[in-house]
Amino acid sequence: MKKREAHRVARKLGFEERKGKEIQYQYRHAGVIVATTAVPKGKGELYVANQFRQQLRLDQRQLASAIKCPFGAIEYEQHLAEIGIIEPE
């Protein structure tokens, strides 16, 4: 996984971006931070791709789907509700 793909996935899933030493991403639901992750600045491979996936609480298939496009913010929110991280609406 490339770093630019990780940035695109985080934005697509609805994470808010904060810049610093690394680019920090936070996912908020009902005003509460539910998930956080960080992606190092620069180009090239993301060597902590498995950790990135786990922080987003996705499996390999879901992450691959998010990279290719069919898995977006609505599906991510439904997934978080299914695994009990947030309350379903």
C-alpha positions, 0 to 999 in steps of 0.5 A, spaced: 500 500 500 502 506 498 502 512 502 498 516 497 492 510 497 492 511 505 491 518 505 485 517 500 482 512 504 482 515 510 479 522 507 474 517 503 472 514 509 470 521 513 476 522 517 478 529 519 485 531 517 490 534 522 497 536 519 503 535 524 510 531 524 505 526 521 498 527 518 493 525 523 486 522 522 481 522 526 474 519 525 468 522 529 461 520 530 456 524 534 462 528 536 466 523 539 473 520 536 472 513 534 478 511 531 485 515 529 491 513 525 497 517 522 500 516 516 507 519 515 509 524 510 512 523 504 512 518 498 513 511 497 510 504 501 506 505 507 510 500 511 505 499 517 499 498 512 497 492 517 497 497 523 493 502 519 488 497 517 487 495 524 487 502 526 481 503 521 478 496 524 477 493 517 479 487 514 483 485 508 477 485 504 474 491 506 481 495 505 482 493 498 475 495 497 476 502 500 482 502 495 478 501 489 472 505 491 466 501 492 467 501 500 466 509 502 464 513 508 456 510 508 459 503 508 464 504 513 459 507 518 455 501 517 461 497 519 463 500 525 455 499 527 455 492 526 462 491 530 459 495 536 464 501 535 458 506 534 450 506 535 446 504 529 442 510 527 
